[in-house]
Amino acid sequence: MSRKLLWLFAVISLSGFLCFYHFNVKPFDLSDWFMFAVDFLSNFLAIILFAVLISFLLAVIPLKNKSYWQRYGYFFPLGITVISVLYLVFFCATGPHYHSIKAKDGISCASIKDGTFTVWHLKIERKGNVQFQTDLKTGERMEFNVKWLSDCEYELSRDGKVMKVKIVSADENGYECFTLMRGLTSPLQKVVRVK
């Protein structure tokens, strides 16, 4: 296979992964270009660095009449292609994509905007624009700012880190939700109201 064709595959697969990831798995927020740029560059550099490592290792394989650096030049675009495709498969296979998840028709989340809840080993106390989470195992207590994006979706922020929560069903006993953090969607979580 020619080097030009290998580079074409490398550019297409790398571009495809970066576009898919940043426009489907983790759509960028126009209000935060800096974080988008940092995240985009970190993914780009991760793929390139893995490709460099793989290329150095694969260049050891003897090919007839090729020097080490010629073999490296051959394997580098191949490494970019393989890593990009693996990343793409990983992010496609991680489950539902947060932005495509829809709440059940007709649910109202007004009754759960304030209250005390539990999920796993966390006690959640939410009132107004503040949420406290207490780890029931360690006793550690953290404070988050709450920003409601819609009736059943909100953001929790603390120290510049943001987690989105999308509620898909709610009743007097609690709610079920998905969370999005660092581009990955959690499995469905059952959050129970403490009475």
N, C-alpha and C positions, 0 to 999 in steps of 0.2 A: 504494500500500500504506500502511496507517495506521501511525502511529508506535508504537502499542501492539503491533501485530503484529510490527513490526521488533524492538522490545525483547523480546518473547517469544522470537523466533528467536535473538536475541543471548544471552539468559540460558540457553536450552536448549543452544545450541552451545557456549558457554563452560563451562557445567557439565558437559556431556558430555565435552568434551576433558579437563578437569581430573580428572574421575572416571576416565575411561579411562586416562589417563597414570599417575595415582598408584595405581591398583588393578590395572593389567595390565602396563604397560611398566615402571613403577618402583614396585612395591608398597612401602608405607611400613612401617618397622620400629617397632613400638610402643615399643621401648626408646629411640628417638631422636626424640622429638616435635619438638625444636627444629629439627633438620635437615629434617624433613618440612615444618614450617611455613615455613622459609626457602625451600625448593624450591617449595612450593605457591605462596607469595606471589610469588616471582620469575617463575614461569610466568604467573601472573595479571597481574602488572604488565607483562610483556613484551607480552602480547596487548593490554592496554589501551593501552599507549604506541604500538604499531603502529597500532591503530585510530584513535587521536587523530591521528597523522601522516597516515594515509590520508584521514581525514575533513577535515582542513585542506586537503589537496590537492584532494579531490573537490568540496569546497564552492565552489571557483572555477567549476565548471560551472554555467552559468546555468539556472535553472528559473523558469518563468513566475510572476511575482508573489511570489517568495520572496527574502528578504534572505540575506546571507551566513550569518548565524547560524542562520536557519531551515534552510538547506541543510545546515549543519554538524550540526544536531540530527537531521536525517534520515539523513545518512551515517554518523554515529557508531555507532549500533547495527548498521547494515549492515556497517561495518568490523569490528566485534567478531565478527559472524557469519562473515564471510569468513576472517579470520585464524584463528579457532578451527577452522574446517573444514580450512583448509590445514595447520595444526599436526597435526590429527587424521590427515589423509591421510599426512603426512610420517612420523609415528610408526607408522602401520599399515604403511607401505611400507618400513620400515628393516630388514626381514628378520625372522628368528625372534625371538620374545620369550624372553628368558633363562629365565623361570620356567616356560615350557611345554616346554622342552627336556628330554628324558629320556636317560639313559645307556643303553647297550646292556645287555640282560639278562645277568646273570651275570658282569659284569666286576668285577675286584678292583683297587683302586688302592694296595694296601699296598706294592707294589714301587716305586712312584714317589713316595712321600711324602718320601723322602730321595734325593739324587743330584744329578748335574750334567747340565744339559740346554741345548739351544740352540733359539731360535726367532728368525727374522729375523736381526737384528744383535745379539741379546742372549744373553749367557751367564747361565744361571740355576743358582745353587747353593743347594739347599734341604736343611736338616738341622733336624729337630725343629720348633720354632716360629719359626725364622728363615730368611729367604730373602734372598740377595744377588743382585742383577742388575747385570751389567757390560755397558755399551754397548761393543761391540767396535770401533766406529768412533771414538768419542771417549775411551774409557777410563774414563768416568764410572761410579762404583760406588755403588749405592743399597742400603740395608738396609730390609727389610720384615718386619713381624710376620706370622706365618702362624697362622690359626685354622681348624682343620678343622671344617666344619659337618656333614659326613657322610663316608662312606668315599671318595667321589669328588667332593666339593665343598669349596672352602676360600675364605677371604677373605684378601687381602693388605691390610695397612694401613700407612700412613706419613703422618705430619704431619696426622692427622685425615681423610685421604682413604682411601676403601675401594674395592677392586676385588674382585669375586667371580669365581671361576673354577669352571666346571662341566666335569668330565672326562666325555666320552661314550664313549671307548674307550681301552684301555691294553694294552700288551704289553711285552716286554723291550726293545724299541727306542725306547719313548717313549709319548706319548699324544696324543690329539686333544681339544681343549677349546673352549669358548666363554667369553668374558669379558663381564662387565657392569660398565660404568663410566659414571657420570653419566647413568644411565637408558638407555644405548644398548648393544645387544648386538653384539659383534664377529662377523665371519665365523668359520667354523671354522678353528682354528689347529692346525697339526701341530708338536708339540714333540718334538724328537729327543734321546734320551739320549746323552751323551758317554761313550764307553768308554775 
